[in-house]
Amino acid sequence: MNPDRTRDIAAMLLRAARRKRLVTYQELHALFGRDEPLHSRYRALEDAARSLSDCACLDYGCLMSLDNGLPGDDFFNRFRHGRPREYEKVMGFGSAGRSTTKKRLIADAERVRVFEHASQNAAGGNAANTLRPYATSKCT
């Protein structure tokens, strides 16, 4: 895994959050060479999101956007595993997680929290000061 690439993705997510905008998956994939496997790309995205905040509390991966405006399954899988009660509250117990309307509720709420987090941390300095290893990150 290329730590520079993970840092670039984290910086891209942080910039987007501070500007209250989303990042397309095309923008993410443009950072990689054609032969880079998808699992490596998504691992770098997850590592980048975790460098900004503990994904079980606040997931910058929610800023990713497919053509329908929602983040991909990578975000919803992290959300379901990291915050099962919140997930079940919206999606319903035992839900297969296919409802676009309910997914939008989760993503929109998380995006508001991420935008707020980024704006609160913007006063603290540049992106390099905000990026931190996952092990020491905390939900704020």
C-alpha positions in Angstrom: 0.0 0.0 0.0 1.3 3.4 -1.0 1.1 5.8 2.0 1.4 8.8 -0.3 -1.7 7.7 -2.2 -3.6 7.2 1.1 -2.6 10.7 2.2 -3.7 12.1 -1.2 -7.1 10.5 -0.8 -7.4 11.8 2.8 -6.5 15.3 1.7 -9.0 15.1 -1.2 -11.8 14.0 1.3 -10.9 16.7 3.7 -10.9 19.4 1.0 -14.3 18.2 -0.2 -15.6 18.2 3.4 -14.4 21.7 4.0 -16.0 22.9 0.8 -19.2 20.9 1.5 -19.0 18.9 -1.6 -18.8 15.2 -2.7 -16.1 13.2 -4.4 -17.0 11.0 -7.3 -15.5 7.5 -7.6 -14.1 8.6 -10.9 -12.0 11.2 -9.0 -10.8 8.4 -6.7 -9.9 6.0 -9.5 -8.1 8.7 -11.4 -5.5 8.7 -8.6 -4.5 5.1 -9.5 -2.9 3.4 -12.4 -5.0 1.1 -14.7 -3.5 -2.1 -13.3 -4.1 -1.2 -9.6 -6.6 -3.8 -8.3 -9.9 -2.5 -7.0 -9.4 -4.0 -3.6 -6.2 -1.9 -3.2 -8.1 1.2 -4.2 -10.9 0.6 -1.7 -8.4 -0.3 1.0 -6.6 3.0 0.4 -10.0 4.8 0.6 -10.8 3.1 3.9 -7.3 3.9 5.3 -7.7 7.5 4.2 -11.1 7.8 5.9 -9.8 6.2 9.1 -6.9 8.7 9.1 -9.4 11.5 9.4 -11.6 10.0 12.0 -12.6 6.6 13.6 -15.1 5.4 11.0 -17.2 3.8 13.8 -17.9 7.4 15.0 -17.6 9.5 11.8 -16.9 8.2 8.3 -15.4 10.6 5.8 -16.1 7.8 3.2 -19.7 9.1 3.1 -18.4 11.9 0.8 -17.9 9.4 -2.0 -20.7 9.6 -4.6 -21.9 7.3 -7.2 -24.1 8.5 -10.1 -27.2 8.3 -7.8 -25.5 10.6 -5.3 -25.0 7.8 -2.7 -21.7 6.4 -1.4 -20.9 2.9 -2.4 -21.4 -0.3 -0.6 -17.9 0.2 1.1 -19.4 3.0 3.2 -22.6 1.2 4.1 -20.7 -2.0 5.1 -18.4 0.1 7.4 -21.5 1.9 8.8 -23.4 -1.4 9.4 -20.5 -3.0 11.2 -19.3 0.1 13.1 -22.7 1.3 14.2 -25.2 -1.5 14.0 -27.8 0.1 16.2 -27.9 3.3 14.1 -28.0 1.1 10.9 -30.9 -1.0 12.2 -32.8 2.0 13.4 -32.9 3.4 9.9 -32.8 0.3 7.8 -34.8 -2.0 10.1 -33.8 -5.2 11.8 -32.5 -7.9 9.5 -32.7 -5.5 6.5 -30.8 -6.5 3.4 -30.0 -2.8 3.0 -31.4 -2.3 -0.5 -33.6 0.7 0.2 -32.2 3.7 -1.6 -34.4 6.0 0.4 -33.1 4.7 3.7 -29.5 4.7 2.5 -30.0 8.3 1.5 -31.1 9.1 5.1 -28.0 7.5 6.5 -25.6 9.1 4.0 -27.2 12.6 4.3 -27.0 12.6 8.1 -23.4 11.3 8.0 -22.4 14.0 5.5 -23.8 16.8 7.7 -21.7 15.4 10.6 -18.6 15.2 8.4 -19.1 18.8 7.1 -19.5 20.0 10.7 -16.4 18.1 11.8 -14.3 19.4 9.0 -15.4 23.0 9.5 -14.6 22.8 13.3 -11.1 21.4 12.5 -10.5 23.9 9.7 -9.7 26.6 12.3 -7.0 24.4 13.7 -4.7 24.5 10.7 -3.9 22.7 7.6 -4.8 19.2 6.5 -1.6 17.7 7.7 -2.5 18.6 11.3 -5.9 16.9 10.9 -4.6 13.6 9.5 -3.8 11.2 12.2 -3.3 7.4 12.5 -6.4 5.4 13.0 -5.2 4.0 16.3 -5.2 7.4 17.9 -8.2 8.9 16.2 -11.3 9.7 18.2 -14.8 10.7 17.4 -15.4 14.5 17.9 
